[in-house]
């Protein structure tokens, strides 16, 4: 699958971060030496983890986006969010953040090592979902899909083996996830956008749901041994582009397996990307760069670009209008 994982329209990008962070220090970074790392650009696993763009705390200090959405699925560990709208939050251990960059926003995504007496294991997916040209300049929007609100359902095959689905986007058989942001491509049901996590018990068989033929569907096989699809054996570490219009059966091998499934009707518009900006033309990219230089997309209201929240706080979100959600 490589790094990042390849995607199909309407998705732009998907990355899987899995890091074995050790105990934290007094500054909420790893309590080990960082010598020998390319600090600020540390994307090579060393001693089990990466610092990414962080210098003291792992993560991604303040950076801009325009023209698409980020869907951040935190499977283990915690993320501290801050943005140029004044929003903030701490989320993780099954939570999902859905942020529509729209006309422009800055945000920071830091991975504080809050545990000083034990290790800080960390895992997430970040998915970039494109916006159609009509919504490229929509107002920025940030919402939380808390783990308690994300449907999970179990499917038993003929032998009683279990497949479990985590349904982040795209309802299925009465399992309805929280709404996607209003300007999202996923907000329209006929766009058939699915973001699902899939766990299959060893030896389980799962018949995938049928969508329309025009829909793009990709299954990312990131943990397990092997599976069979239509008689073809596929090993872990591969992605499979599937025909969504057919009820394809996935047969798992002799180890528990995990997948991420992305599906959606393609937007079918030109895509021009320059770093954190995704537009339809080169001129729009140039304008995005100028707009960011002039406005900083609202500036940065936080004390540092790698802002960390009070370590005593649990999971929470504060939105631009002042609304608060406290999850503890």
N, C-alpha and C positions, 0 to 999 in steps of 0.2 A: 504493500500500500504506500510505502514511502512516507515522507514527512514534508509538507502536510499531505493529507489524503486528497486524491483527485475527486472532483464532484461534477455533477451534471446540472444544467439549467433546470430550476431557478436558483440552485445553490452555487456559491462562488468559491467556497473554501471550507475545509473541515480539518481540525487538528486535534490530536489526542495527546494530552499532557499527563504523564504519570511519573511522579517523583517521590523518592523515599527520603523526605527531609528528616534530618535528625532532630534532637532536642533543640529548643530555641535559646537564644541568648537574651540579654537585657534590652536589645534593640529589635527583637522579634525576627532576627535573621537566624540562619543555621549556626549553632554553637560549635563550629569547626572552622579550620583555616580555609580561606577562599583563595589561597595562593595557587597560581597556575591556571586560573580561569581568565577568560576574556570578559572581564567585568563590564557590564553594559551591553554585551552581545554574547551572552553565555548560553548557547543552545546545544552544547555537547554534554552528554551525561558523564559526570565525573563523581565518583563516590556515591552513585545512585541518584543524583539530582542535578538540576540546572537552575541558574539564577535568572535566566532570560534577560530582560533589560534592567532588572533591579541591581542596585549596587550594594545595599545592605540587606534589604528584604527581597525575596524572590518575587517576580511578577513583572508587570508592565506599567511603569509610571505614566503620568498624563500624556495622552496622545490623541489626535483628532480622528474623526470619521465623518464621511458624508456619502449619502446615496445608497445605503444598504442597512441591513439589520444584523446584530450579533445575538446569537442564542447560545448562552453559556450554561452547560449542564455539568454541575459539580457533583461528582460521584462520591468523593471523599475529601475531607479537609474543608477549609474555609477561604473565602475570597472577600477582601475589603474593597468596596466600590465607592468611588467619589467621582463627581462630574461637574462640568461647567454650568449646569443648571442649578447647582446647589444641592442636588440629590446625593444621598449616601446610603450605604447598606453594608451588611455583613451576611453572607449566605453560604450554604454548602451542605454537604452530607445528604444529597438528593435533591436540593433546590435547583431551580433554573431561573436565570435572569434573561429577560427578553428586552433588548434595547433597540429602538428604531433611531438610527442616527439622523435620517432625513436630511434636512438642509445643513446640519452641522452640529457636532457636539464634541467636547473633549471628555475623556474619562480615564480613570486609573483603575487597574485591576491588580491588586497586590495580594500575595499569598503569605500572610504572617505566620511565623512559627510560634504559636501562642503557648504551646506546651513546653515548659522548661524541664519537666521531670520525666518526659517520655518522648518518643519519636512523633513526627508530624507527617504521616503519610498523606499523599495528595494525588487526586486524579480528576481530570475534567475533559469534556469535549467543548471546543468552541466552533460554532457553525456560523458561517456568513450566508445569509439569505438575501438575494437581490431584491431591489425595489424597482417596479416599472417606472418608466420615464415620468408618468403622470404623478408619481408619488415621491420622486427623488427629493423634492423640496418640502415635504411634509414637516410639520413641527416635530422636533425630537420627542421621544416618548420612552419611558422606562417603567417596566413592570416586573413583579416577582411572581413566579409560579412556585409556591412553596411545596415542599415534598409531600406535606399532608394533603394537598389538593390535587396532586397528579395521580390519575387513575392507574392502578396496577391490576391486571387480570391474569388468571391462570387458565391454561387450556390443557386438557388431558387428552392424549391420543388413545388409540384402541387398546394399547398395552398399559395404559395408566401413567405413562411418562408425561412429564409436565414441561410446558413452555410458558414462560411468564413475559408479558408485555408491559412496559412502562410507556404510557401514552402521553407524550408532551404536546403533540399537535396532531389533529385529525381524529375525530371520534370513531369508535368502532363498537358495534353491538351494545349500545347503551352506555359505553364508557366515554364520557365527555370531558375533555381536559378544560382548563381555564381558557378564556378567550385570548386569541392572539391580539397584538396591538391593532388599533383601528386602521392604520395605513398600510398594514402588512399584506403581502401577497397571500399569506396564509389565512387572512381574515375572511376571504371569500371561499365558501365551501366547495364551489365547483372547480377551484384550483387544486383540490385534492392533495394538499400539502400534509404529509405525515412526517413526524419526527418521533421514532419509537426506539426504545431500548428493548432488546430481546435476550432472554436467558433460556437456554435449552438444557434440560437434564440429559445426561449421557444416554444415548439410545433413543431419544425422543424424536418424534416426527411431527412436523408442523406444515399445514397447508396455508399458504399466504393468501390474504384476501385479494379479490380481483378489483382492479381499477380500470379506467379507460385506457385504450391502446396508446393514446398520445402522451400519457404520463411517463415521466422518467422515474425509475426506481433503482436505488443502489443499496446493497447490503454489504456492510463492512464487518468482516469476520476478524475480530481483534483478539479473541481469547478462546482457547480450546485446542483440539487436535485436528480433526478433519470432519467434513460433512460431504454428503452426496446430494446433488441436484440434477435430476433427470439422468441419473446414472454416472455423472461425472464427479470424481472425487476432487475436493478442493481443501487445501490445508489452511490453517490459521495464518493470518497475515496478508490475506488477499481480499480484494473487493470484488463484488459480483454485480454487474449491471443486468437487471432482470426485466423481462417483459411483464409489465404490470397488468396487462389485459388477460393474463393466464393464471390459473390457480396452481402455481408451482409449489411442489412439496420439497421441503428441506428435511433431510434425514441426518440427524446428528450421529457422530461416531461414539467412541468409547470414553469420552471425557466431557464434563460439563462445558458448555460453550456460551459465548456472549457475542452480541452483534449490535451495531447501530444501523437503523434503517432510515434512509432519507428518500422522500418521494415528493414529486410535485409536477404540476403542469408547467411546461417551460414558458418563460416570458417571451422569448424569441425577439429580443432587441439587441442591438450592438452593445458590447461591454468593453469599456475602456477603463483600465485600472492603473492608478499610480499610487503605490503604497496604500495608505488608508482611505483613499478616495476611489469610488467606483461610480462612473457616470456613463453616458452614451456617446460622447464625442471628446476629442482632444481639447477642443475649446472649453468645454465644461470642466475638464480637469484643470486647465490653466486658470479658469475663474475660481475654482475651489481653492487652489493654492493662494491666489491673490486675496480671496475673502478671508482665508485663515490668517494670512500675514497681517491683514488690517484689523480683524475683529477678534481673533483667537476664539471664535465661536462662543463669545460670551465671557472670555477670560478664565481665570482659575482662582476660585474663592477659598482655596485650602492652603494650609501653612507650608506644604511641600508637595512636590510632584509625585512622591511615593507615599501619599498620605495613608496613615494607619489609624484606625479608630481605637477607642478606649478598650484595652485588652480585657476588661471585666465585662464588657457587653457580650450578649449572645447574638442570635440571628435577629436582624431588624432591617427595615427599609424606611427611609424618609424621602418623600417625593417633592418635586418643585413647589407644589401648592402647600407644603407643610404637613400633609397627611402622613401619619406614622403607622407602621405595622411592627409590632413587637412580638417576636416568636420565642425569645429566650434561648 
